Amino acid sequence: MSKEKHTPQDDSFENVESALSKTEHFIEENQNRLTIIALVIIVIVAGYWGTKKFYFMPLEKEAQETIFYAQQHFEKDSFNLALNGDGLNAGFLDIIEDYGSTNAGNLAVYYAGISNLHLGNYAEAVDYLKGFSTSEEMIAATAAGALGDAYSELGQNDDAIAQYKDAASYDNTLTAPTYLMKLGVMYEAKADYKAAVEAYKKIKDQYSTSAEARQVDKYLTRAELQLK
């Protein structure tokens, strides 16, 4: 009489069957609960896409249309009108309040900071520019540099240096030389002539075709003489 062999494969099949049986049993016992969970997930997903399509997208479009007029005033250096509106069209401050959750509302924060800087409202400029963020490198560099300018005007030199360094870290031929020059001048004001020399040399070596490079030699010579 022969005995049937019990192989590891048989054990594997038995384990799978057992797992399937437990799963089926769990589903049968919790069918109502699982159905509710599935419905909740569907409602959340549908609500997200519905809110995005029927609320945020129209709101973004409206914000983009509204900010246009404030931007026009800004381009004409009419910073007070850009900030506060012209009586017919909203300014950046109203746009921030009404459309703060949109991309245009975020951009209005940047414009408000720059406008306040031009108007000599340096503390307000700091408040707005600190609250601004963007993934656009050119705008990020300009915002950091403007924040450095505001700190400089307030006599907060260490904060100004930190912002100029941040602005100059963006390898952009249009903005980096400008903020490296400001960084060097700020270091000289602190009598940190070694750091000033490094900033000026970076302009000379890495941005040799910039307008700043054409005049940096006199700054570099002045800082180097202070080191001797």
C-alpha positions as CSV (number, residue, x, y, z in Angstrom):
1,M,0.0,0.0,0.0
2,S,1.6,3.3,-1.1
3,K,1.4,6.5,0.8
4,E,0.6,9.8,-0.9
5,K,3.5,12.2,-0.7
6,H,2.8,15.6,0.9
7,T,4.9,18.1,-0.9
8,P,5.8,21.8,0.0
9,Q,3.7,22.7,-3.0
10,D,0.6,21.2,-1.4
11,D,1.3,23.3,1.7
12,S,1.5,26.4,-0.4
13,F,-1.8,25.7,-2.0
14,E,-3.4,25.1,1.4
15,N,-2.0,28.4,2.7
16,V,-3.4,30.3,-0.3
17,E,-6.8,28.6,0.1
18,S,-6.8,29.4,3.8
19,A,-5.9,33.0,3.1
20,L,-8.6,33.4,0.5
21,S,-11.1,31.8,2.8
22,K,-10.2,34.3,5.6
23,T,-10.4,37.2,3.2
24,E,-13.8,36.1,1.9
25,H,-15.0,35.7,5.5
26,F,-13.7,39.2,6.4
27,I,-15.4,40.8,3.4
28,E,-18.7,39.0,4.2
29,E,-18.6,40.2,7.8
30,N,-17.5,43.8,7.0
31,Q,-19.3,44.3,3.7
32,N,-21.3,47.3,4.9
33,R,-18.3,49.0,6.5
34,L,-16.1,48.5,3.4
35,T,-18.9,49.8,1.2
36,I,-19.1,53.0,3.3
37,I,-15.3,53.4,3.1
38,A,-15.3,53.0,-0.6
39,L,-18.2,55.6,-0.9
40,V,-16.3,58.1,1.3
41,I,-13.2,57.8,-0.9
42,I,-15.3,58.3,-4.0
43,V,-16.9,61.4,-2.5
44,I,-13.5,62.8,-1.4
45,V,-12.0,62.4,-4.8
46,A,-15.0,63.7,-6.6
47,G,-15.2,66.6,-4.2
48,Y,-11.6,67.5,-4.8
49,W,-11.9,67.5,-8.6
50,G,-15.2,69.3,-8.4
51,T,-13.8,72.0,-6.2
52,K,-10.8,72.4,-8.4
53,K,-12.8,72.6,-11.6
54,F,-15.8,74.6,-10.5
55,Y,-14.1,76.9,-7.8
56,F,-10.3,77.2,-8.0
57,M,-10.0,77.2,-11.7
58,P,-12.6,80.0,-12.3
59,L,-11.2,81.9,-9.3
60,E,-7.7,81.7,-10.8
61,K,-8.9,83.0,-14.1
62,E,-10.7,85.9,-12.4
63,A,-7.6,86.7,-10.3
64,Q,-5.4,86.7,-13.5
65,E,-7.8,89.1,-15.1
66,T,-8.0,91.4,-12.0
67,I,-4.2,91.6,-11.5
68,F,-3.6,92.8,-15.0
69,Y,-4.5,96.4,-14.2
70,A,-2.4,96.5,-11.1
71,Q,0.5,95.2,-13.1
72,Q,0.0,98.0,-15.6
73,H,0.4,100.6,-12.9
74,F,3.4,98.8,-11.6
75,E,5.1,98.8,-15.0
76,K,4.6,102.6,-15.1
77,D,6.2,103.0,-11.7
78,S,2.8,104.1,-10.2
79,F,3.4,102.0,-7.1
80,N,0.8,103.6,-4.9
81,L,-1.9,102.9,-7.6
82,A,-0.5,99.4,-8.0
83,L,-0.8,98.7,-4.3
84,N,-4.2,100.4,-3.6
85,G,-6.0,100.4,-6.9
86,D,-7.2,103.3,-9.0
87,G,-10.8,103.5,-7.9
88,L,-12.0,101.4,-10.8
89,N,-9.6,98.4,-10.6
90,A,-8.2,96.5,-7.6
91,G,-4.7,97.0,-6.4
92,F,-2.3,94.3,-5.2
93,L,-3.5,94.6,-1.6
94,D,-7.1,93.8,-2.5
95,I,-6.0,91.0,-4.8
96,I,-4.1,89.4,-1.9
97,E,-7.2,89.6,0.3
98,D,-9.6,88.4,-2.3
99,Y,-7.5,85.9,-4.2
100,G,-4.8,84.9,-1.7
101,S,-5.3,81.1,-2.5
102,T,-4.5,81.6,-6.2
103,N,-1.2,81.8,-8.1
104,A,-2.1,85.4,-9.0
105,G,-2.7,86.2,-5.4
106,N,0.7,84.8,-4.5
107,L,2.3,86.9,-7.2
108,A,0.5,89.9,-5.8
109,V,2.4,89.4,-2.6
110,Y,5.7,89.8,-4.5
111,Y,4.4,92.9,-6.3
112,A,3.3,94.4,-3.0
113,G,6.7,93.8,-1.5
114,I,8.5,95.5,-4.4
115,S,6.0,98.4,-4.5
116,N,6.5,99.1,-0.8
117,L,10.2,99.0,-1.3
118,H,10.0,101.6,-4.0
119,L,7.7,103.7,-1.8
120,G,10.2,103.6,1.1
121,N,7.9,101.4,3.2
122,Y,10.8,99.1,4.1
123,A,9.2,97.2,7.0
124,E,6.1,96.5,4.9
125,A,8.3,95.4,2.1
126,V,10.0,92.9,4.4
127,D,6.7,91.5,5.6
128,Y,5.4,90.9,2.1
129,L,8.6,89.6,0.6
130,K,9.1,87.2,3.5
131,G,5.7,85.7,2.8
132,F,6.4,85.1,-0.9
133,S,7.6,81.9,-2.5
134,T,8.0,80.7,-6.1
135,S,9.7,78.0,-8.1
136,E,10.5,80.6,-10.8
137,E,14.3,81.2,-10.3
138,M,14.4,84.6,-11.9
139,I,11.6,85.9,-9.7
140,A,13.0,84.1,-6.6
141,A,16.3,85.8,-7.1
142,T,14.8,89.2,-7.6
143,A,12.6,88.7,-4.5
144,A,15.5,87.7,-2.4
145,G,17.6,90.6,-3.6
146,A,14.7,93.1,-3.0
147,L,14.4,91.7,0.6
148,G,18.1,92.3,1.0
149,D,17.6,95.9,-0.1
150,A,14.8,96.4,2.4
151,Y,16.9,94.9,5.2
152,S,19.8,97.2,4.1
153,E,17.6,100.3,4.3
154,L,16.5,99.2,7.8
155,G,20.1,98.8,8.9
156,Q,19.8,95.1,9.4
157,N,23.1,94.3,7.6
158,D,23.4,90.6,8.6
159,D,19.9,89.9,7.2
160,A,20.7,91.9,4.1
161,I,23.9,89.9,3.5
162,A,22.0,86.6,3.9
163,Q,19.4,87.7,1.3
164,Y,22.1,88.9,-1.2
165,K,23.9,85.6,-0.9
166,D,20.6,83.8,-1.5
167,A,19.9,86.0,-4.5
168,A,23.4,85.6,-5.9
169,S,23.2,81.8,-5.6
170,Y,20.9,81.7,-8.6
171,D,23.3,81.3,-11.5
172,N,21.6,83.9,-13.7
173,T,23.7,86.4,-15.7
174,L,21.0,89.1,-15.3
175,T,20.7,89.0,-11.6
176,A,23.7,87.3,-10.0
177,P,26.3,90.0,-10.8
178,T,24.0,92.7,-9.4
179,Y,23.6,91.0,-6.1
180,L,27.2,89.9,-5.9
181,M,28.1,93.6,-6.2
182,K,25.7,94.5,-3.4
183,L,27.0,91.7,-1.3
184,G,30.6,92.9,-1.7
185,V,29.6,96.4,-0.8
186,M,27.8,95.1,2.3
187,Y,30.8,93.0,3.3
188,E,33.0,96.1,3.0
189,A,30.6,98.0,5.3
190,K,31.2,95.3,7.9
191,A,35.0,95.5,7.3
192,D,34.9,91.8,6.1
193,Y,37.2,92.6,3.2
194,K,38.2,89.0,2.5
195,A,34.5,88.1,1.8
196,A,34.2,91.3,-0.2
197,V,37.1,90.3,-2.4
198,E,35.6,86.9,-3.0
199,A,32.3,88.4,-4.1
200,Y,34.0,90.9,-6.5
201,K,36.3,88.2,-7.9
202,K,33.3,86.0,-8.6
203,I,31.8,88.8,-10.8
204,K,35.1,89.1,-12.6
205,D,35.6,85.4,-13.2
206,Q,32.1,84.1,-13.7
207,Y,30.2,87.1,-15.1
208,S,32.9,88.8,-17.2
209,T,30.4,90.1,-19.8
210,S,28.1,91.8,-17.3
211,A,27.9,95.5,-16.7
212,E,29.1,95.0,-13.1
213,A,32.2,93.3,-14.4
214,R,33.2,96.4,-16.3
215,Q,33.4,98.4,-13.1
216,V,34.3,95.8,-10.5
217,D,38.1,96.3,-10.7
218,K,38.0,99.5,-8.6
219,Y,35.9,97.8,-6.0
220,L,38.2,94.8,-6.0
221,T,41.3,96.9,-5.7
222,R,39.8,98.9,-2.8
223,A,38.9,95.8,-0.9
224,E,42.3,94.2,-1.6
225,L,44.1,97.3,-0.3
226,Q,42.2,97.0,2.9
227,L,43.5,93.5,3.4
228,K,47.1,94.6,3.3
